[in-house]
Amino acid sequence: MKKDENYINSIRTIREKCIGCTHCLRICSTEAIRVRNRKMELYDLKCIDCGECFKVCPTGSIYSFYDNIDIVKKFDYNILIVPNILPSVNFGLLSYEDVIKRLSSFGFNEIWEEGIGNEAYLIALKKTLKEKKDTIKPIIPTSCPAIVRLLQVNYPLLINNLTVINLPLDILGNYIKEKRKNIKSFGLFYLSTYPCKITALKNPLGLKSSPFNGVFSLSDIYKKVLVEKNEGSGEFFKSGKVGVSSGRRGGEEDFLEDFKVISIDGIWNIKKFFDEMEEEKIPYFDYIDAKACSLGCVGGVFLKNQNFLLNFYNQREEEKRRKSLMSDIIENDIDEFLKDESLLLTEKINPRPQYLLSENMDLAAKIFQEVNTIYDLLPKLDCGSCGAPSCRSFAEDVVLNKIKLTECKFIEEKNL
Amino acid sequence: MENQPLLVESFKITGKDYENGGEASSKIKSILKKLGISPVIIKKVSICAYESEMNIVIYAFEGEITLNVYKDRIKVVAKDVGPGIEDLELAMKEGYSTAPPEAIELGFGAGMGLPNIKNNSDRMKIETEIGKGTTLTFEVDLNEKR
């Protein structure tokens, strides 16, 4: 799949369904949302695709872009990578194996677990921690694309802490692509539970192109699996315990037990931690296992009606069922995974701060003071009825001419 | 150098308020980010601002930190009402500290505060009067690429 530089995020809204209720406004960690004329509006460049807005939307008007499953028909031979948290998803009476068989019937000749990529990623990371002493610490992973984007838009001081190791998903994608290069018409796909990974495949960070040909969303596939009656016979490649555990909070920490690792889950917790890291208030750590979703990827966003605490439990149960620590493929072919071409990012990930008041410092200082003047007039309740997430962001919007001061209900009353 | 500051912001600090210590420097950091100051400069100023803020929290009764942004430099003035510094030369020495036990228990008082400010700023000045208070001023130049 070619890289689409203009593809910024995967969050989409159905305008007719949106009632302008402001739930999404408050939950957004990068203040990317405004409500204008009773409809949600997204500042694309500020959005990091964490999907929290999707989780809280009461009317179901927020969804994520995904490819239609029919694109598999374009290829003669199809391979699907399933997310490492798929075992945690509740499919009612269907067992995990049943789900895989039904998925296979959609036209997949092979199904691979993403966890295999996570295993390769963790082995590479361990090697880096052991051998490359000059790496900037703590290392921040690329495995959660929402975190990478958060660093880009909000924490330019920490961008050099990002590891140069590829997204686990892309490591596995590159490996499969190389191994199956003799097959002529071959399509590689990913089943995503997160908008952040969809964006990461459409417009990969730190890579020139993506090994994938398309990406599906679990919320779309979920229904299809439930109603499907056929079972496919595609080959299934499983990860070990490590691959399964890396999808939940603390999994990576368990594997890297010789190092000083801290696991943080939930976008707001991570923001608080990064803020303190920027101010150098955090003691030494080798690695931060940061995952934007609550309890890690098991708290993924595409299945709203699932209880992520139960998902966490299910994932741990699956871990216990896995016999070996690592997948056989990793045991036998690790060197192939650790080749620089498939393992490392090829481009530097640069910051793109979205909080600047102006590119020009003089002007920014002037705007800042005007914002303060406006802010002093406001009730400081952060009620959200103006459509901005806080009084301060409203004041900024007013000064930047994005909204009129009278949109504040309290100012309105005073003037009348 | 005596041009008008582009921006002046002040923050009140309460002595012994360990719980909220560090908030003023966080706010300073977020203002500098909004102005588009380069990450390297922000890092230097944050470190110095945090150290001077904690000095007020640990040693003084109350104080105020004022951020001044000029075209060519950032100036921070940390002024407190407190005991003052008895031996300035000694206070500048790495590892020397007169921090009270509760500060040491919290991990402060390693005697790195003032040396850290000196190392991370381009200019630093301390005026102190025993029994009255201390005013610490530091500046970081903006000569590096923004």
Interface residues (C-beta under 8 A of the other chain):
Chain A: P156 L157 D275 E278 E279 E280 K281 P351 P353 Y355 L356 L357 S358 E359 N360 M361 D362 A364 A365 K366 F368 Q369
Chain B: L6 L7 G22 S25 S26 K29 I31 K33 K34 L35 G36 I37 P39 I42 K43 S46 I47 Y50 V69 K71 R146
